[in-house]
Amino acid sequence: MALINETIKKQSELVTLLKKENIYTYSLEVGSACENHITVNGKECINFISNNYLGFSTHPAVLEAVSTALQKYGLGIGGSPLACGTTEIHYRLMNRIASVYGQESCVLYASGYQAMLGSVQTALGKGDVAVLDALVHRSILDGVILSGCDTRMWLHNDIEDLGSLLDRLKKKYRRMLIMVDSVYSMDGDWANLPELYRLKKEHGALIMIDEAHSLGVLGKTGRGLPEHFDMPNAPDIISGTFSKFAGAIGGFVAGPYEFIDYMKHTASPYVFSASLSPLICAGVLKSFDLLDEEPEWRQRLWENIKFFLSGLAGLGFDTGPSKTAVVPLIIRDTIKTMLFNRKIFEMGVYASPIVHPAVPPAESRIRLGVMATHTREDLEKTLDVFAKVGKDLGII
Ligand SMILES: Cc1ncc(COP(=O)(O)O)c(C=O)c1O
């Protein structure tokens, strides 16, 4: 039996071809911290590839908190959460997140991906249905597989479509969980929480939100989508990650005490995986402090988002429905997308090409992450580079 089948061969040939043509820009070697400028393959670039929106991963106060925790705990805690993996600092972080979201309880995961798997697996099972926005993150889809529930999708952000779907489903299923990304990871628009809540009440459903790209960004104090709409009690379950707002790693789920407690004893991505390092907990706790103590980072992020989005629109780029730090440059052609990314890299801007199978070929795009630490000069230079490359490739 051959391990390398036709599918694997085809993929390998494609990557070899892209590398030969010098348009392959995935996983280039990064040689610096994730700041507004980043060194890639030895070249300094303006960083548009990260989700480190607030720039907290290198904030001096965060580094100090991590180094204090390092002295106390060492590199990691060497066990799963139910064994020796729940330190005093893990408890402090769980309590902090529960209070940030006004929820009874919280649990930490080693990654945001695992947090999504654990949420869906715990909330749903056979006889239940996951009701998903068509653009939810892959981690939610994988959680559905793990849970064994049925799944139905509605058109992205189309409340009418969701309403009629729930109306049909409620006759058949004992439990319906509406799942959305607070901010969509490829389009940068956000979920309509007030309308979701109205439908939840009307049809007797539950709501889970994925706060990955929303925490630290939306809301007057950065407490995400529920704060943005002033609806702290609208979601039943809130999942999220530390890989965006803190530029780190790790995830969480917040919700009612009994639900979280049950999850802590049964969710396989929690029980059968090592605990988040206390170093990360220390850095993330400090990042939560910074949300309150240094709101200027969020203000700068929003100034940058507005300046950058209007600059791109002025040049004639299609940025889809984006309203946040996630900015897609929709090119709609796989090869042009790869070429665009290579050319901007040569001119000192590093970003991420998103092509099939991550999106359909007609939705090919460059994904850009705006940072609070981008200077006006960074943004202006990037717009100049995009204008030149966009015109050369006939995109604008
Ligand atoms: C919307 C969304 N949810 C969940 C995740 C998974 O989080 P993590 O990368 O922290 O594991 C991501 C990461 O890309 C994401 O964009």
The ligand as an ORCA input file, in Angstrom:
! r2SCAN-3c Opt
* xyz 0 1
  C     -12.243     32.709     14.406
  C     -11.183     31.817     14.965
  N     -11.508     30.936     15.902
  C     -10.589     30.106     16.428
  C      -9.275     30.122     16.024
  C      -8.293     29.171     16.617
  O      -7.492     29.851     17.539
  P      -5.963     29.509     17.800
  O      -5.203     29.818     16.539
  O      -5.617     30.427     18.895
  O      -5.855     28.067     18.130
  C      -8.885     31.026     15.052
  C      -7.491     31.049     14.595
  O      -7.148     31.273     13.482
  C      -9.862     31.895     14.484
  O      -9.550     32.778     13.536
*
